[in-house]
Amino acid sequence: MSFEKRREIVSFLMRAMVGAVLIYSGYIKISEPLESFISSILSYKVVGENIAYYSALILPWAEVYIGVLLILGLFTNWMTKAAFLLFCFFEILLLQAMIRGLEVVNCGCFGSKHSNPIGVEFALNLIWLFFIFMAYKYSYHFSLDKFIEKKYNSNEK
Protein backbone atom coordinates (compact mmCIF):
# COMPACT_ATOMS: atom_id res chain seq x y z
CA MET A 1 0.00 0.00 0.00
CA SER A 2 1.37 3.40 -0.95
CA PHE A 3 2.22 6.15 1.51
CA GLU A 4 -0.53 8.36 0.08
CA LYS A 5 -3.18 5.67 0.58
CA ARG A 6 -2.05 5.06 4.19
CA ARG A 7 -2.08 8.81 4.83
CA GLU A 8 -5.65 9.04 3.48
CA ILE A 9 -6.79 6.18 5.71
CA VAL A 10 -5.12 7.64 8.80
CA SER A 11 -6.57 11.07 8.00
CA PHE A 12 -10.03 9.54 7.70
CA LEU A 13 -9.56 7.91 11.13
CA MET A 14 -8.44 11.26 12.52
CA ARG A 15 -11.57 12.91 11.07
CA ALA A 16 -13.74 10.19 12.58
CA MET A 17 -12.07 10.60 15.99
CA VAL A 18 -12.64 14.36 15.99
CA GLY A 19 -16.25 13.74 14.96
CA ALA A 20 -16.70 11.22 17.78
CA VAL A 21 -15.22 13.63 20.33
CA LEU A 22 -17.56 16.39 19.19
CA ILE A 23 -20.61 14.10 19.30
CA TYR A 24 -19.67 12.83 22.77
CA SER A 25 -18.96 16.31 24.09
CA GLY A 26 -22.17 17.75 22.68
CA TYR A 27 -24.28 14.82 23.86
CA ILE A 28 -23.04 15.11 27.43
CA LYS A 29 -23.82 18.83 27.50
CA ILE A 30 -27.29 18.27 26.00
CA SER A 31 -28.12 15.57 28.55
CA GLU A 32 -27.07 17.65 31.58
CA PRO A 33 -28.95 20.59 33.08
CA LEU A 34 -28.43 23.75 31.05
CA GLU A 35 -27.40 25.69 34.15
CA SER A 36 -24.24 23.64 34.65
CA PHE A 37 -22.93 24.50 31.17
CA ILE A 38 -23.95 28.15 31.59
CA SER A 39 -21.93 28.19 34.82
CA SER A 40 -18.90 26.78 32.99
CA ILE A 41 -19.19 29.42 30.27
CA LEU A 42 -19.50 32.22 32.82
CA SER A 43 -16.38 31.01 34.67
CA TYR A 44 -14.26 32.25 31.74
CA LYS A 45 -15.47 35.81 32.48
CA VAL A 46 -15.74 36.74 28.82
CA VAL A 47 -19.49 37.00 28.21
CA GLY A 48 -22.57 37.93 30.16
CA GLU A 49 -25.45 35.73 31.20
CA ASN A 50 -27.54 36.25 28.05
CA ILE A 51 -24.77 35.24 25.68
CA ALA A 52 -23.80 32.35 27.99
CA TYR A 53 -27.41 31.15 27.95
CA TYR A 54 -27.68 31.17 24.15
CA SER A 55 -24.21 29.68 23.78
CA ALA A 56 -25.20 26.84 26.11
CA LEU A 57 -28.30 26.22 24.01
CA ILE A 58 -26.59 26.28 20.61
CA LEU A 59 -23.03 25.03 21.08
CA PRO A 60 -23.77 21.42 22.12
CA TRP A 61 -26.08 20.91 19.14
CA ALA A 62 -23.52 22.46 16.80
CA GLU A 63 -20.89 20.06 18.16
CA VAL A 64 -23.15 17.07 17.55
CA TYR A 65 -24.08 18.14 14.02
CA ILE A 66 -20.50 18.94 13.04
CA GLY A 67 -19.37 15.62 14.53
CA VAL A 68 -21.96 13.58 12.65
CA LEU A 69 -21.19 15.29 9.36
CA LEU A 70 -17.44 14.81 9.90
CA ILE A 71 -17.88 11.09 10.48
CA LEU A 72 -20.17 10.71 7.47
CA GLY A 73 -17.91 12.83 5.30
CA LEU A 74 -20.69 15.14 4.19
CA PHE A 75 -19.71 18.73 3.46
CA THR A 76 -16.24 17.62 4.55
CA ASN A 77 -14.49 20.79 3.46
CA TRP A 78 -16.93 23.03 5.34
CA MET A 79 -17.16 20.79 8.42
CA THR A 80 -13.39 20.52 8.84
CA LYS A 81 -13.19 24.31 8.62
CA ALA A 82 -16.04 24.67 11.14
CA ALA A 83 -14.40 22.20 13.51
CA PHE A 84 -11.06 23.98 13.13
CA LEU A 85 -12.62 27.34 13.97
CA LEU A 86 -14.50 25.82 16.90
CA PHE A 87 -11.35 24.31 18.41
CA CYS A 88 -9.42 27.55 17.79
CA PHE A 89 -12.15 29.39 19.68
CA PHE A 90 -11.86 26.88 22.53
CA GLU A 91 -8.09 27.37 22.55
CA ILE A 92 -8.46 31.14 22.81
CA LEU A 93 -10.87 30.76 25.72
CA LEU A 94 -8.56 28.36 27.54
CA LEU A 95 -5.47 30.46 26.85
CA GLN A 96 -7.04 33.69 28.09
CA ALA A 97 -8.17 31.89 31.25
CA MET A 98 -4.64 30.59 31.85
CA ILE A 99 -3.07 34.01 31.18
CA ARG A 100 -5.54 35.77 33.47
CA GLY A 101 -5.10 33.12 36.16
CA LEU A 102 -8.82 32.42 36.34
CA GLU A 103 -9.95 29.67 38.64
CA VAL A 104 -11.88 27.57 36.11
CA VAL A 105 -13.09 24.60 38.12
CA ASN A 106 -14.87 22.97 35.20
CA CYS A 107 -13.83 23.87 31.66
CA GLY A 108 -17.19 22.69 30.32
CA CYS A 109 -15.55 20.65 27.58
CA PHE A 110 -17.24 17.39 28.53
CA GLY A 111 -20.05 18.53 30.75
CA SER A 112 -19.94 18.98 34.49
CA LYS A 113 -19.05 15.41 35.44
CA HIS A 114 -15.73 15.20 33.60
CA SER A 115 -13.16 17.95 33.63
CA ASN A 116 -9.43 18.07 33.04
CA PRO A 117 -7.27 20.98 34.11
CA ILE A 118 -7.40 23.70 31.47
CA GLY A 119 -3.73 23.16 30.58
CA VAL A 120 -4.48 19.53 29.74
CA GLU A 121 -7.51 20.53 27.66
CA PHE A 122 -5.37 23.12 25.88
CA ALA A 123 -2.81 20.44 24.94
CA LEU A 124 -5.52 17.99 23.85
CA ASN A 125 -7.13 20.64 21.66
CA LEU A 126 -3.79 21.17 19.90
CA ILE A 127 -3.83 17.47 19.02
CA TRP A 128 -7.42 17.74 17.76
CA LEU A 129 -6.43 20.75 15.66
CA PHE A 130 -3.67 18.70 14.05
CA PHE A 131 -6.15 15.88 13.38
CA ILE A 132 -8.56 18.36 11.79
CA PHE A 133 -5.79 19.77 9.58
CA MET A 134 -4.87 16.27 8.40
CA ALA A 135 -8.53 15.47 7.75
CA TYR A 136 -8.93 18.67 5.74
CA LYS A 137 -5.87 17.95 3.63
CA TYR A 138 -6.12 14.21 3.03
CA SER A 139 -9.39 12.51 4.04
CA TYR A 140 -11.62 13.58 1.14
CA HIS A 141 -11.21 10.24 -0.66
CA PHE A 142 -12.93 8.51 2.27
CA SER A 143 -16.12 10.56 2.38
CA LEU A 144 -19.67 10.57 1.16
CA ASP A 145 -18.76 13.76 -0.66
CA LYS A 146 -16.36 11.81 -2.87
CA PHE A 147 -18.92 9.03 -3.39
CA ILE A 148 -21.59 11.53 -4.41
CA GLU A 149 -19.15 13.32 -6.70
CA LYS A 150 -18.22 10.07 -8.43
CA LYS A 151 -21.87 9.07 -8.75
CA TYR A 152 -22.81 12.47 -10.16
CA ASN A 153 -19.93 12.50 -12.61
CA SER A 154 -20.69 8.97 -13.82
CA ASN A 155 -24.34 9.92 -14.47
CA GLU A 156 -23.28 12.87 -16.64
CA LYS A 157 -21.43 10.65 -19.13
Short mmCIF file of the C-alpha atoms (twelve columns), coordinates in Angstrom:
data_MODEL
# 
_entry.id   MODEL 
# 
loop_
_atom_site.group_PDB 
_atom_site.id 
_atom_site.type_symbol 
_atom_site.label_atom_id 
_atom_site.label_alt_id 
_atom_site.label_comp_id 
_atom_site.label_asym_id 
_atom_site.label_seq_id 
_atom_site.Cartn_x 
_atom_site.Cartn_y 
_atom_site.Cartn_z 
_atom_site.pdbx_PDB_model_num 
ATOM 1   C CA . MET A 1   0.000   0.000  0.000   1 
ATOM 2   C CA . SER A 2   1.374   3.400  -0.949  1 
ATOM 3   C CA . PHE A 3   2.223   6.147  1.511   1 
ATOM 4   C CA . GLU A 4   -0.527  8.360  0.079   1 
ATOM 5   C CA . LYS A 5   -3.180  5.671  0.583   1 
ATOM 6   C CA . ARG A 6   -2.053  5.058  4.195   1 
ATOM 7   C CA . ARG A 7   -2.082  8.814  4.826   1 
ATOM 8   C CA . GLU A 8   -5.645  9.043  3.478   1 
ATOM 9   C CA . ILE A 9   -6.790  6.179  5.715   1 
ATOM 10  C CA . VAL A 10  -5.119  7.644  8.804   1 
ATOM 11  C CA . SER A 11  -6.571  11.065 7.996   1 
ATOM 12  C CA . PHE A 12  -10.032 9.535  7.697   1 
ATOM 13  C CA . LEU A 13  -9.560  7.908  11.127  1 
ATOM 14  C CA . MET A 14  -8.443  11.263 12.525  1 
ATOM 15  C CA . ARG A 15  -11.566 12.908 11.069  1 
ATOM 16  C CA . ALA A 16  -13.743 10.191 12.580  1 
ATOM 17  C CA . MET A 17  -12.069 10.599 15.987  1 
ATOM 18  C CA . VAL A 18  -12.645 14.356 15.992  1 
ATOM 19  C CA . GLY A 19  -16.246 13.739 14.962  1 
ATOM 20  C CA . ALA A 20  -16.704 11.223 17.776  1 
ATOM 21  C CA . VAL A 21  -15.224 13.628 20.333  1 
ATOM 22  C CA . LEU A 22  -17.562 16.388 19.193  1 
ATOM 23  C CA . ILE A 23  -20.608 14.099 19.301  1 
ATOM 24  C CA . TYR A 24  -19.673 12.826 22.767  1 
ATOM 25  C CA . SER A 25  -18.964 16.306 24.090  1 
ATOM 26  C CA . GLY A 26  -22.173 17.747 22.676  1 
ATOM 27  C CA . TYR A 27  -24.285 14.816 23.856  1 
ATOM 28  C CA . ILE A 28  -23.043 15.109 27.433  1 
ATOM 29  C CA . LYS A 29  -23.820 18.829 27.502  1 
ATOM 30  C CA . ILE A 30  -27.286 18.268 26.003  1 
ATOM 31  C CA . SER A 31  -28.119 15.574 28.554  1 
ATOM 32  C CA . GLU A 32  -27.074 17.649 31.576  1 
ATOM 33  C CA . PRO A 33  -28.954 20.585 33.083  1 
ATOM 34  C CA . LEU A 34  -28.434 23.749 31.049  1 
ATOM 35  C CA . GLU A 35  -27.400 25.695 34.155  1 
ATOM 36  C CA . SER A 36  -24.236 23.641 34.650  1 
ATOM 37  C CA . PHE A 37  -22.930 24.502 31.172  1 
ATOM 38  C CA . ILE A 38  -23.945 28.149 31.590  1 
ATOM 39  C CA . SER A 39  -21.929 28.194 34.817  1 
ATOM 40  C CA . SER A 40  -18.897 26.776 32.994  1 
ATOM 41  C CA . ILE A 41  -19.188 29.418 30.272  1 
ATOM 42  C CA . LEU A 42  -19.498 32.224 32.820  1 
ATOM 43  C CA . SER A 43  -16.379 31.006 34.672  1 
ATOM 44  C CA . TYR A 44  -14.261 32.251 31.741  1 
ATOM 45  C CA . LYS A 45  -15.467 35.812 32.476  1 
ATOM 46  C CA . VAL A 46  -15.737 36.737 28.817  1 
ATOM 47  C CA . VAL A 47  -19.487 36.996 28.211  1 
ATOM 48  C CA . GLY A 48  -22.570 37.935 30.163  1 
ATOM 49  C CA . GLU A 49  -25.455 35.733 31.200  1 
ATOM 50  C CA . ASN A 50  -27.539 36.248 28.052  1 
ATOM 51  C CA . ILE A 51  -24.767 35.237 25.684  1 
ATOM 52  C CA . ALA A 52  -23.800 32.355 27.993  1 
ATOM 53  C CA . TYR A 53  -27.411 31.153 27.948  1 
ATOM 54  C CA . TYR A 54  -27.680 31.175 24.153  1 
ATOM 55  C CA . SER A 55  -24.214 29.677 23.781  1 
ATOM 56  C CA . ALA A 56  -25.198 26.838 26.108  1 
ATOM 57  C CA . LEU A 57  -28.301 26.221 24.008  1 
ATOM 58  C CA . ILE A 58  -26.589 26.283 20.613  1 
ATOM 59  C CA . LEU A 59  -23.025 25.028 21.084  1 
ATOM 60  C CA . PRO A 60  -23.768 21.415 22.119  1 
ATOM 61  C CA . TRP A 61  -26.083 20.909 19.140  1 
ATOM 62  C CA . ALA A 62  -23.518 22.464 16.798  1 
ATOM 63  C CA . GLU A 63  -20.890 20.058 18.158  1 
ATOM 64  C CA . VAL A 64  -23.149 17.066 17.552  1 
ATOM 65  C CA . TYR A 65  -24.084 18.141 14.017  1 
ATOM 66  C CA . ILE A 66  -20.502 18.943 13.037  1 
ATOM 67  C CA . GLY A 67  -19.367 15.622 14.534  1 
ATOM 68  C CA . VAL A 68  -21.956 13.584 12.653  1 
ATOM 69  C CA . LEU A 69  -21.185 15.293 9.355   1 
ATOM 70  C CA . LEU A 70  -17.442 14.810 9.898   1 
ATOM 71  C CA . ILE A 71  -17.876 11.089 10.479  1 
ATOM 72  C CA . LEU A 72  -20.166 10.714 7.469   1 
ATOM 73  C CA . GLY A 73  -17.908 12.831 5.304   1 
ATOM 74  C CA . LEU A 74  -20.689 15.138 4.188   1 
ATOM 75  C CA . PHE A 75  -19.711 18.733 3.458   1 
ATOM 76  C CA . THR A 76  -16.239 17.617 4.546   1 
ATOM 77  C CA . ASN A 77  -14.490 20.785 3.459   1 
ATOM 78  C CA . TRP A 78  -16.934 23.025 5.336   1 
ATOM 79  C CA . MET A 79  -17.155 20.792 8.420   1 
ATOM 80  C CA . THR A 80  -13.392 20.521 8.844   1 
ATOM 81  C CA . LYS A 81  -13.190 24.312 8.621   1 
ATOM 82  C CA . ALA A 82  -16.045 24.673 11.137  1 
ATOM 83  C CA . ALA A 83  -14.398 22.196 13.510  1 
ATOM 84  C CA . PHE A 84  -11.056 23.976 13.133  1 
ATOM 85  C CA . LEU A 85  -12.620 27.339 13.974  1 
ATOM 86  C CA . LEU A 86  -14.502 25.817 16.902  1 
ATOM 87  C CA . PHE A 87  -11.355 24.309 18.407  1 
ATOM 88  C CA . CYS A 88  -9.415  27.550 17.786  1 
ATOM 89  C CA . PHE A 89  -12.150 29.395 19.677  1 
ATOM 90  C CA . PHE A 90  -11.858 26.876 22.533  1 
ATOM 91  C CA . GLU A 91  -8.087  27.372 22.553  1 
ATOM 92  C CA . ILE A 92  -8.455  31.143 22.806  1 
ATOM 93  C CA . LEU A 93  -10.867 30.762 25.717  1 
ATOM 94  C CA . LEU A 94  -8.564  28.360 27.536  1 
ATOM 95  C CA . LEU A 95  -5.471  30.463 26.849  1 
ATOM 96  C CA . GLN A 96  -7.041  33.693 28.088  1 
ATOM 97  C CA . ALA A 97  -8.174  31.891 31.251  1 
ATOM 98  C CA . MET A 98  -4.636  30.594 31.852  1 
ATOM 99  C CA . ILE A 99  -3.066  34.005 31.181  1 
ATOM 100 C CA . ARG A 100 -5.537  35.773 33.473  1 
ATOM 101 C CA . GLY A 101 -5.099  33.116 36.161  1 
ATOM 102 C CA . LEU A 102 -8.822  32.420 36.338  1 
ATOM 103 C CA . GLU A 103 -9.953  29.667 38.644  1 
ATOM 104 C CA . VAL A 104 -11.875 27.571 36.109  1 
ATOM 105 C CA . VAL A 105 -13.093 24.601 38.125  1 
ATOM 106 C CA . ASN A 106 -14.873 22.973 35.199  1 
ATOM 107 C CA . CYS A 107 -13.826 23.865 31.662  1 
ATOM 108 C CA . GLY A 108 -17.187 22.690 30.321  1 
ATOM 109 C CA . CYS A 109 -15.547 20.651 27.577  1 
ATOM 110 C CA . PHE A 110 -17.237 17.388 28.532  1 
ATOM 111 C CA . GLY A 111 -20.051 18.534 30.753  1 
ATOM 112 C CA . SER A 112 -19.942 18.984 34.487  1 
ATOM 113 C CA . LYS A 113 -19.049 15.409 35.443  1 
ATOM 114 C CA . HIS A 114 -15.735 15.203 33.600  1 
ATOM 115 C CA . SER A 115 -13.159 17.951 33.626  1 
ATOM 116 C CA . ASN A 116 -9.431  18.067 33.038  1 
ATOM 117 C CA . PRO A 117 -7.275  20.980 34.112  1 
ATOM 118 C CA . ILE A 118 -7.405  23.697 31.473  1 
ATOM 119 C CA . GLY A 119 -3.735  23.159 30.584  1 
ATOM 120 C CA . VAL A 120 -4.477  19.531 29.739  1 
ATOM 121 C CA . GLU A 121 -7.511  20.528 27.663  1 
ATOM 122 C CA . PHE A 122 -5.368  23.121 25.880  1 
ATOM 123 C CA . ALA A 123 -2.811  20.443 24.935  1 
ATOM 124 C CA . LEU A 124 -5.520  17.989 23.849  1 
ATOM 125 C CA . ASN A 125 -7.127  20.643 21.661  1 
ATOM 126 C CA . LEU A 126 -3.792  21.165 19.902  1 
ATOM 127 C CA . ILE A 127 -3.831  17.469 19.021  1 
ATOM 128 C CA . TRP A 128 -7.422  17.736 17.762  1 
ATOM 129 C CA . LEU A 129 -6.428  20.752 15.663  1 
ATOM 130 C CA . PHE A 130 -3.666  18.697 14.054  1 
ATOM 131 C CA . PHE A 131 -6.151  15.876 13.376  1 
ATOM 132 C CA . ILE A 132 -8.558  18.360 11.785  1 
ATOM 133 C CA . PHE A 133 -5.791  19.771 9.582   1 
ATOM 134 C CA . MET A 134 -4.873  16.267 8.397   1 
ATOM 135 C CA . ALA A 135 -8.534  15.468 7.748   1 
ATOM 136 C CA . TYR A 136 -8.928  18.672 5.744   1 
ATOM 137 C CA . LYS A 137 -5.868  17.950 3.628   1 
ATOM 138 C CA . TYR A 138 -6.124  14.212 3.030   1 
ATOM 139 C CA . SER A 139 -9.387  12.514 4.038   1 
ATOM 140 C CA . TYR A 140 -11.625 13.580 1.139   1 
ATOM 141 C CA . HIS A 141 -11.206 10.243 -0.660  1 
ATOM 142 C CA . PHE A 142 -12.934 8.507  2.271   1 
ATOM 143 C CA . SER A 143 -16.115 10.555 2.381   1 
ATOM 144 C CA . LEU A 144 -19.669 10.572 1.161   1 
ATOM 145 C CA . ASP A 145 -18.761 13.763 -0.664  1 
ATOM 146 C CA . LYS A 146 -16.358 11.810 -2.866  1 
ATOM 147 C CA . PHE A 147 -18.916 9.032  -3.386  1 
ATOM 148 C CA . ILE A 148 -21.594 11.534 -4.408  1 
ATOM 149 C CA . GLU A 149 -19.154 13.322 -6.704  1 
ATOM 150 C CA . LYS A 150 -18.225 10.066 -8.435  1 
ATOM 151 C CA . LYS A 151 -21.869 9.068  -8.745  1 
ATOM 152 C CA . TYR A 152 -22.815 12.469 -10.159 1 
ATOM 153 C CA . ASN A 153 -19.925 12.502 -12.611 1 
ATOM 154 C CA . SER A 154 -20.691 8.965  -13.818 1 
ATOM 155 C CA . ASN A 155 -24.336 9.924  -14.471 1 
ATOM 156 C CA . GLU A 156 -23.283 12.868 -16.639 1 
ATOM 157 C CA . LYS A 157 -21.432 10.648 -19.125 1 
# 
